[in-house]
């Protein structure tokens, strides 16, 4: 077992889906996987391994922010020999051109964070998805008749900020929405030569203050969950 994940070797599948919320990981395991087994609950970060249409898949939480997903994804890639991680989460839109419930397939993640620089010597402030997962998501979305918008995303360390203006980096890299994990995941995968992708559902429209209510979230996110699970079958 690793420092932060208590699963035994062999209990984590080669493909891992990572919501941020441990209870969302439990929801996926309870509603989509068969023979699901809780393989780690250290710090109440739940990881489940089970079968989806006969394929072994692990779903586990990343927590919030670069430090958290940075730790979990690194240990999954290195200690458990995971080949593919697909983050599934929510994002806030900087523009009303995006709508609530829109699904985004992240092409590049841009960030002011020093995570990639100081962890791996990656100097760029924008990092692409890694490997084949992005293309497989697009392919699967077409098969399911879904509109998964390929886009750049602003990955931020900051949830609350003084200045209401769209951050300069998001404007410069044409990022219509913001989240808090993709940049670190992509950086780890780039350093280690692994597959990494991020699928997001728009849960908030920042300029109009629209948002998905708490009781809508589980049903609203099912489409994204199904897209990630169907994509996982291709690995």
N, C-alpha and C positions, 0 to 999 in steps of 0.2 A: 504494500500500500504506500501511497505518497504521503506527504506531510498533511495535506488538506483534504484528501479523498481516501476514505477507508475501504473502498472496494478491493477485493483480492485480484491478483493478476488473472486475466481471463474473464472477469465479470463485467468488463466494459467493452462494448461493441466497437468495431472499427469506425462506425459512423455515429456521431453524437449530435443531437439537437439540443440547443441551449437557449431556453427562455431565461429572462433575468430572475423571475420570481420562483422560489421553490414550490409554491402551491400551484403554479402554472405547470411546472414539470409533473407534479402529481396528477393534475387534471388530464394531461396528455396520456400519462401511463394508465390512468383509470378508464379513460374513454376511447383510446385508440389501440393500445397494446394488449396482446394476449400473453398469458404466463408472465406478467410483469413482476419483477422482483426488486425490492428496495436493496440496493447494493452499497449505498453510502448515505449517512445522515450526519456526518461530522458538521458541527456548527449549524445544524438544521438546514444545510444545503443538500437537498435530496437528489439522488441519482437513481434512476430505475433502468433496468435492462429487461427487454421483452421482445416479442415478435410482432411485426407489422406485416401482414400478408405473407407470413412465413420467413421474413428476413429479420435477423437480430439487429436491434437498434437500441441505443441508450439515449435517454433524455435526462438532462441534469441542469440545474440552475447555475447561472454565472455570477449572480449577485449584481450590484450596480457599480458602474464605473470601470475605468481602465485597470486599476490595481487588482480588482476582484477578478474580472474576466482574464486579465493577464496571468494571474496565478493558476486559475483552474484550467485554462486552455493549454498553458505550458505543461502542466503536469499530465493532462490527458494525452497530449502529443508525445511526450517523452517517456513518462512512466508506464503508460498503458498502451502505447503504440497506436493511438488513434490516428487515422488517416484524414478524416474529414469532420469538420465542425461547421454546422449551420446555425448561426444565431437567429433566433426568432424573437422579435420584440416590437415595441411601439416607438413612435416618434412624434415630435411636434412639428407641424408645417410652418414655415416662415411666410408662406404665401397662400392666399385663398384659392389659387389655381389648383392646389391639391384639395381633396375632399376627405371628410371623415370616412374611414374604412378603406381608402385606397391602399393597395399593396405595392410596396417598393422592393425591387431587387437591387441591392447596392453594388454599383460598379466600382466606385472609389470612395474612400473615407478620408476627409480632410480634417486636420486638427492643429490647434496651437500647442498641443501637449508635447512635452519633452520625452514621453514614454519611449517611443521608438528610437530616439537619438541616444538616450542613456542606457537603454536595455541592449540594443543591437547595433548601434552606430548607424542607424538609418536616418539620414539627414533630411529627407524630403518631408514636407508637411502634408502630402497626400499619398495614400497607399492604395493600390488596387486590390480587389478580391484576388484570392490565390487559387491556382489550380483550375479544375474543371467544374466546380460546383455552380458558379454563376451561370454558365451556359446550360447546365443541366436543369437549373431552376427555370430558365427561359423556355427550354424545350418542354418541360413538364407543364408549365403554365399554359402554353399553347394547346397541349393535349387536353387539358382540363377546361379550356375555354375561358381562362382567366386573363385579366389585364394586369400583369406584373410590370410596373413601370421601371425600366432600367434608369438609375439615377445616381448622382453623387450625393453624399450625405456629410453633414457637419457632425463630427464626433467631438463632443465637448466635455471638459472636466466640470463644467458649471451648469447647475440646474436653475439657480436663482441668480439674477444679475441686475446691477444698478441701471445700466444703459439699455433701454428698450429697443434700440436699433439692431437690425440684423448684423451680426459680427462681420468684420471685413473679410475674414477668411472664407466665410460662406458665400459672400458676394463674389469674391475673386475666383472661387472654384465652382461657381454655379450650383450651390447646394440648396435645394428648396426646403430642406427639413433638417432636424437636429435630433441626435440620440447620444449615447454615452459609452458605447462599447466597441463598435466595429473597428476603429483604428487600431486598438491594441490587439484584437484578434487577428487582423490582417498582418500586423507587424510580426507577431509570433509565428504565424504560418509562413510568412516570407522568409524569416530567418531559418526556419526548420524544414522548409520545402514540403509543406503540407497543403491540403485543400481547406479553404475557408470562404464562407459566404455569409451574407446577412440578408434576411427577409424582414421587412418592417411593415406594420400596419399603422396608418396615420390615426392617432388617437386624439390629437389636439390640433386646432388651427389657431396659432398664436395671435395673429392680428385681429381675428373676429371673436376670440375667446370661446369658440365652439369646442366641445369635447365629448368623448364617448362616456356615458355614465357608468358607474361601477357595475350596475346590474346588466349592462349591455356588453361588457368587456369579454366575458367568456364566450358568448355566442358570436360576437364580432370577430374574435381572433381564430375561430375554428377554421375559416377558409385558409388563413396563413399556415395553421398547423397541418391541415391536410396537404397543402402544397409542399411543405417541407418533408412530410412523411412519404409522399409519392416520389419526390425527388430522391430521397434516401434509397429507394429501391433500385436506383440506377448505379449505385456504387457496389 
